[in-house]
Amino acid sequence: PFCYRAKRLLEQKGVDYKEIEVSDNPNLKSEMLSRSDGRYTVPQIFIDDEHIGGCDELIALESAGHLDTLLRGQN
């Protein structure tokens, strides 16, 4: 449900995103764990290679009015 919520929000904003499935690839999973500072829950969201966090953090950015700025690359 968290992946669905995050994808739905990004789709509503017209954002193209890349979904990386890590469950069947140990090397890729290890890489993503490293990039996300050890966070293993999904989704882990990155905007322009900046780690945002999970779905809750993405929605919090939207609620605070900061998500559009990040998506435009004006962070």
LUMBA-695106 format. One line per field, with one value per residue (C-alpha): residue number from 1; residue in three letters; x, y, z. Coordinates in Angstrom, 1 decimal, decimal comma, m for minus. Layout:
BEGIN
padren: NUM; ...;
lumlum: ALA; ...;
px: X; ...;
py: Y; ...;
pz: Z; ...;
***
This chain:
BEGIN
padren: 1; 2; 3; 4; 5; 6; 7; 8; 9; 10; 11; 12; 13; 14; 15; 16; 17; 18; 19; 20; 21; 22; 23; 24; 25; 26; 27; 28; 29; 30; 31; 32; 33; 34; 35; 36; 37; 38; 39; 40; 41; 42; 43; 44; 45; 46; 47; 48; 49; 50; 51; 52; 53; 54; 55; 56; 57; 58; 59; 60; 61; 62; 63; 64; 65; 66; 67; 68; 69; 70; 71; 72; 73; 74; 75;
lumlum: PRO; PHE; CYS; TYR; ARG; ALA; LYS; ARG; LEU; LEU; GLU; GLN; LYS; GLY; VAL; ASP; TYR; LYS; GLU; ILE; GLU; VAL; SER; ASP; ASN; PRO; ASN; LEU; LYS; SER; GLU; MET; LEU; SER; ARG; SER; ASP; GLY; ARG; TYR; THR; VAL; PRO; GLN; ILE; PHE; ILE; ASP; ASP; GLU; HIS; ILE; GLY; GLY; CYS; ASP; GLU; LEU; ILE; ALA; LEU; GLU; SER; ALA; GLY; HIS; LEU; ASP; THR; LEU; LEU; ARG; GLY; GLN; ASN;
px: 0,0; 2,9; 4,3; 0,9; 0,3; 3,7; 3,3; m0,2; 1,0; 3,8; 1,5; m1,0; 1,8; 2,8; 6,2; 8,0; 9,7; 11,8; 10,7; 13,6; 12,5; 15,0; 13,4; 14,9; 18,3; 20,6; 23,2; 20,7; 19,1; 22,5; 23,1; 19,8; 20,3; 23,6; 22,0; 19,2; 21,4; 20,3; 16,5; 15,1; 11,4; 9,8; 9,5; 12,7; 12,3; 15,0; 14,6; 17,6; 19,7; 18,7; 17,2; 13,8; 12,8; 9,6; 6,1; 5,3; 8,2; 7,0; 3,5; 4,9; 6,9; 3,7; 1,7; 4,3; 4,3; 8,0; 7,5; 6,9; 10,1; 12,1; 10,5; 11,4; 15,0; 15,0; 16,1;
py: 0,0; 2,5; 1,9; 2,4; 5,7; 7,1; 6,1; 7,6; 10,9; 11,1; 10,2; 12,9; 15,4; 14,2; 13,0; 10,2; 7,8; 4,7; 1,8; m0,5; m4,0; m5,2; m8,2; m10,8; m9,2; m9,4; m7,1; m4,5; m4,7; m4,2; m1,1; 0,4; m0,3; 1,6; 4,5; 4,7; 4,7; 1,1; 1,7; m1,5; m0,7; 0,0; 2,3; 4,3; 7,4; 9,5; 12,8; 13,7; 11,2; 12,8; 10,3; 11,5; 8,5; 6,5; 7,2; 9,0; 11,4; 12,0; 12,8; 15,0; 17,0; 17,4; 18,5; 21,1; 22,4; 21,4; 18,5; 20,7; 22,6; 19,4; 18,0; 21,2; 20,8; 24,0; 22,6;
pz: 0,0; 0,7; m2,8; m4,3; m2,4; m3,4; m7,0; m7,1; m5,7; m8,2; m11,1; m10,0; m10,2; m13,7; m12,5; m14,4; m12,0; m12,1; m10,1; m9,0; m7,8; m5,3; m3,7; m6,1; m6,6; m3,5; m5,1; m6,0; m2,6; m0,9; m3,1; m2,2; 1,5; 1,3; m0,6; 1,9; 5,0; 5,9; 5,6; 4,3; 4,0; 0,6; m1,0; m0,6; m2,6; m4,2; m6,1; m8,2; m6,2; m2,9; m0,5; 0,6; 2,7; 2,4; 1,5; 4,7; 4,2; 0,6; 1,7; 4,5; 1,9; m0,1; 3,0; 3,9; 0,4; m0,4; m2,8; m5,9; m5,2; m5,0; m8,1; m10,0; m8,9; m6,9; m3,6;
***
